[in-house]
Amino acid sequence: MKFFVQQIAVLFFLGLIALSCQEEIPIPEADFSLAISKSEASFTNLSHNADSYAWDFGDGAGSNEQSPKHIYKVPGNYTVTLKALGAGGESSKQQSLVIHKANTKAAFSYKLQDAGNVQLVNESLEAESFVWKIPELSISFVSKDTTIKFEYNGDYTIKLEAKGFGAVDSTKQQITILSGKDYPPVPDFSFEDKGGGKYKFNNLSKNATSYYWVFGDNIGKSTEENPEYVFPENGQYKVKMEVTGKGGIATKDTVINVTSSFTYYIYTLENKTSYSIFAYNNIPEHLMTILPKLSYLQGKKIRLEQNRKMALYLFSGMMKI
């Protein structure tokens, strides 16, 4: 009987111990701290009584590491949740954080060197990638610092675009190249038919400082930039343009088919003897120098008529004009 009582006591004591042990299993306490550097957040796990963890970084990504790091792709406000799990159950904790965009500032300086070379020194702040552009050359390139060779002298615009986390900034500067070569002149022109054989020439040349025109009728020439010229009669004329610039001399010619010239007839009022000249809307200057030399017309009154059949000779004396 005594032995039986002792066994009961031992079992009761062991039960108390087991019950006591069950009551001592602690519940996990989730806790963490965080530090932010630009777009990266570092998490330090401060949880207690846990042996596994589940992180939710608030942007759709997560982790099961104890103390993870995470890079956010977009600036913004995020809520981070840590769930701590252990034998005693689970608990969770949330913290809010803000990922700021970079304070990106694009900046650069340049150094002019010999033979058209320019060293570009990137001085941008809080930027991760760069794009350089030179509109006049229709080029762009990606690099931090670089050296560019400009073949020809002139004014150029250099643009720099700097990209940082969630931010973009740009800047530009004008530079003048004097150590390269001069651009060769490029002759070009268009023309307008003004009627009556009169044409207006529009100069479209580049890199030129002086111009010389030959209108293809063995008479007309000009050094004007945008001349006007009246062709003496209908026909095809090869108009030649010669341009001169620091980079040399160049020419261009174009054939013009003139169909709108006028022919004027001059004859004396006394005897109606007539002759024709080639003209436009007024008597050409070179004919005004010829008329006084025609003895037949000296002292005569004359008048002009337009659009009669054209003749090439003076009918009295068969003198060519």
C-alpha positions in Angstrom: 0.0 0.0 0.0 2.8 2.4 0.9 4.6 1.6 -2.4 1.4 2.3 -4.3 1.0 5.7 -2.7 4.6 6.5 -3.5 4.0 5.7 -7.2 1.0 7.9 -7.3 3.0 10.8 -5.8 5.8 10.3 -8.3 3.3 10.4 -11.2 1.6 13.5 -9.8 4.9 15.2 -9.5 5.9 14.3 -13.1 2.6 15.6 -14.3 3.2 18.9 -12.6 6.6 19.1 -14.2 5.1 18.4 -17.6 2.3 20.9 -17.1 4.9 23.4 -16.0 7.0 22.8 -19.1 4.0 23.3 -21.4 3.2 26.7 -19.8 6.8 27.9 -20.3 6.8 27.7 -24.2 7.0 31.4 -25.1 5.1 33.1 -27.9 7.3 34.6 -30.7 7.7 38.4 -30.5 8.2 39.9 -34.0 10.4 43.0 -34.1 12.8 44.6 -36.5 14.7 47.8 -37.3 15.6 49.2 -40.7 18.1 51.5 -42.5 17.7 53.0 -45.9 20.4 54.0 -48.4 19.1 55.4 -51.6 16.8 52.6 -53.0 18.1 49.9 -50.7 16.6 49.0 -47.4 18.5 46.8 -44.8 16.4 45.0 -42.2 17.7 43.8 -38.8 15.6 41.1 -37.2 15.1 41.8 -33.4 12.4 39.1 -32.9 12.3 36.7 -29.9 11.2 33.1 -29.5 11.0 32.5 -33.3 12.8 30.1 -35.6 11.4 31.1 -39.0 10.4 34.4 -40.6 8.3 35.7 -43.5 8.9 39.2 -44.8 6.6 41.3 -47.0 8.4 44.4 -48.4 5.2 46.1 -49.5 6.1 46.1 -53.3 5.1 42.5 -54.0 8.4 41.0 -53.1 9.3 39.0 -49.9 12.0 37.0 -48.2 12.4 34.2 -45.6 15.9 35.3 -44.5 16.4 36.4 -41.0 17.8 39.9 -41.7 17.4 40.6 -45.5 18.2 43.5 -47.7 15.9 44.7 -50.4 16.2 47.1 -53.4 13.1 49.0 -54.3 12.7 49.8 -58.0 10.3 52.8 -57.7 10.3 55.7 -55.2 7.3 55.7 -52.9 5.8 54.8 -49.5 5.8 51.2 -48.5 4.6 49.1 -45.5 6.9 46.3 -44.5 5.5 43.3 -42.5 7.5 40.8 -40.6 5.9 37.5 -39.4 7.8 35.6 -36.8 6.9 31.9 -36.3 8.0 29.5 -33.5 6.8 26.6 -31.3 4.7 29.0 -29.3 2.8 30.3 -32.3 3.4 33.4 -34.5 3.3 37.2 -34.3 3.8 40.0 -36.8 5.0 43.6 -36.9 4.6 46.4 -39.5 6.7 49.5 -40.2 6.3 52.1 -42.9 9.2 53.5 -44.9 9.7 56.0 -47.7 12.0 55.5 -50.7 12.9 58.9 -52.1 13.9 59.6 -55.7 17.5 60.7 -56.3 18.3 64.4 -56.4 19.9 64.0 -59.8 21.7 67.0 -61.2 23.3 66.9 -64.7 26.5 69.0 -65.1 29.7 68.8 -67.1 32.7 70.9 -68.2 34.8 70.6 -71.3 38.4 71.2 -72.4 39.3 72.3 -75.9 42.3 70.5 -77.3 44.2 70.4 -80.6 42.9 69.1 -83.9 39.3 69.6 -83.0 39.3 67.3 -79.9 37.2 68.2 -76.9 37.4 66.4 -73.6 34.0 66.2 -71.8 34.2 65.9 -68.0 31.0 64.6 -66.4 30.2 66.4 -63.1 26.7 65.1 -62.6 25.4 64.3 -59.1 23.3 61.3 -58.0 23.2 59.9 -61.5 23.6 56.3 -62.6 23.5 56.5 -66.4 24.3 59.2 -69.0 23.4 60.0 -72.6 25.4 62.7 -74.6 23.9 64.3 -77.7 25.3 66.6 -80.4 22.4 67.7 -82.6 24.5 69.3 -85.3 26.3 66.0 -85.9 23.1 63.9 -85.3 25.0 61.6 -82.9 24.4 60.3 -79.4 26.5 58.1 -77.2 26.4 56.5 -73.7 29.3 57.0 -71.3 30.3 58.9 -68.2 33.3 60.9 -69.5 34.5 61.0 -73.1 36.6 62.8 -75.7 35.0 63.9 -79.0 36.8 64.8 -82.2 35.1 67.5 -84.3 36.4 67.4 -87.8 35.1 70.9 -88.8 35.2 74.3 -87.2 31.9 75.9 -86.1 29.5 76.2 -83.3 28.1 73.1 -81.7 25.6 72.2 -78.9 26.5 69.5 -76.4 23.7 68.0 -74.4 24.0 65.7 -71.4 21.1 63.7 -70.0 21.7 62.2 -66.5 19.4 59.5 -65.0 19.3 58.7 -61.3 16.8 56.6 -59.2 13.4 57.9 -60.3 14.8 61.1 -61.7 16.1 62.6 -64.9 17.9 65.9 -65.5 19.6 67.5 -68.5 21.9 70.3 -69.4 23.5 71.8 -72.5 26.4 74.1 -73.5 27.5 75.8 -76.7 31.1 75.3 -77.8 33.1 76.8 -80.7 35.6 74.7 -82.5 38.5 76.6 -84.1 41.2 73.9 -84.2 39.5 71.7 -86.9 39.0 72.2 -90.6 36.6 74.7 -92.2 33.4 73.2 -93.6 33.5 73.1 -97.4 30.8 75.3 -99.0 27.7 73.5 -100.3 26.1 75.3 -103.3 22.3 75.1 -103.7 19.5 77.2 -105.0 15.9 77.2 -106.1 14.2 79.5 -108.5 10.8 81.1 -109.2 9.3 82.1 -112.6 7.9 85.6 -112.2 6.6 85.9 -115.7 7.9 87.7 -118.7 11.2 85.8 -118.6 12.0 87.1 -115.2 13.3 84.6 -112.6 14.1 85.0 -108.9 16.9 82.8 -107.5 16.8 81.8 -103.9 20.2 81.0 -102.4 20.2 77.8 -100.3 23.9 77.4 -100.0 25.8 76.6 -96.8 29.2 77.6 -95.5 29.6 80.2 -98.2 30.5 83.9 -98.0 30.5 85.0 -101.6 28.6 84.0 -104.8 29.0 84.3 -108.5 26.1 83.6 -110.9 26.3 83.0 -114.7 22.8 82.8 -116.3 23.8 80.9 -119.5 22.8 83.5 -122.1 26.4 84.8 -122.6 25.3 88.1 -121.1 23.9 87.8 -117.6 26.1 87.6 -114.5 25.7 88.5 -110.8 27.4 88.5 -107.5 24.3 89.0 -105.5 23.2 86.5 -102.9 19.6 86.2 -104.2 19.6 87.7 -107.7 16.7 88.3 -110.1 17.3 88.0 -113.8 15.3 88.4 -117.0 16.1 86.0 -119.8 16.1 87.7 -123.3 14.1 85.0 -125.0 12.5 81.6 -124.5 14.8 78.6 -124.5 17.0 76.4 -122.3 19.7 78.1 -120.2 22.3 76.5 -118.0 22.5 78.6 -114.8 25.7 78.2 -112.9 26.4 79.1 -109.3 29.9 79.3 -107.8 30.2 79.7 -104.1 33.3 80.5 -102.0 33.8 80.0 -98.3 36.6 79.3 -95.9 36.6 75.7 -96.8 37.1 76.3 -100.5 35.1 76.8 -103.8 32.2 74.7 -105.1 29.8 75.0 -108.1 26.3 73.9 -109.1 24.5 74.3 -112.4 20.9 73.7 -113.3 19.1 73.9 -116.7 16.1 76.2 -116.8 13.5 76.0 -119.6 12.3 79.6 -120.1 8.8 79.8 -121.8 7.5 83.2 -120.6 9.8 85.8 -122.3 8.2 88.8 -124.1 9.4 90.2 -127.4 9.2 93.9 -127.9 9.1 95.6 -131.4 10.5 99.1 -131.8 9.6 101.1 -135.0 9.6 104.7 -136.0 6.4 106.6 -136.2 7.3 108.3 -139.5 7.7 105.4 -141.8 6.7 102.3 -139.8 10.0 100.6 -140.6 10.4 98.2 -137.7 12.9 95.9 -136.1 12.7 93.5 -133.1 14.7 93.1 -129.9 14.6 90.5 -127.2 13.2 91.9 -124.0 11.1 91.4 -120.9 8.9 94.0 -119.1 11.4 96.8 -119.9 14.1 97.3 -122.4 17.3 95.5 -121.3 20.2 97.6 -120.3 22.5 96.2 -122.9 20.0 97.1 -125.7 19.7 100.6 -124.4 23.5 101.0 -125.1 23.0 99.7 -128.7 20.0 101.8 -129.8 21.8 105.1 -129.9 24.4 103.6 -132.2 21.8 102.8 -134.9 22.0 105.8 -137.2 18.7 104.9 -138.7 16.9 105.8 -135.4 18.8 109.0 -134.6 16.3 111.8 -134.2 13.3 109.5 -134.6 10.4 109.0 -132.3 9.9 105.4 -131.4 7.3 103.3 -129.7 7.2 99.8 -128.2 4.8 97.1 -129.1 4.6 93.7 -127.3 3.9 90.1 -128.3 4.2 90.4 -132.1 6.0 87.8 -134.2 9.7 87.9 -133.3 12.3 88.9 -135.9 16.1 88.9 -135.5 17.1 91.6 -137.9 16.7 95.3 -138.5 14.5 95.3 -141.6 16.1 98.4 -142.9 19.8 97.7 -143.5 19.6 94.1 -142.0 21.5 95.1 -138.9 21.8 92.5 -136.2 21.1 93.7 -132.7 
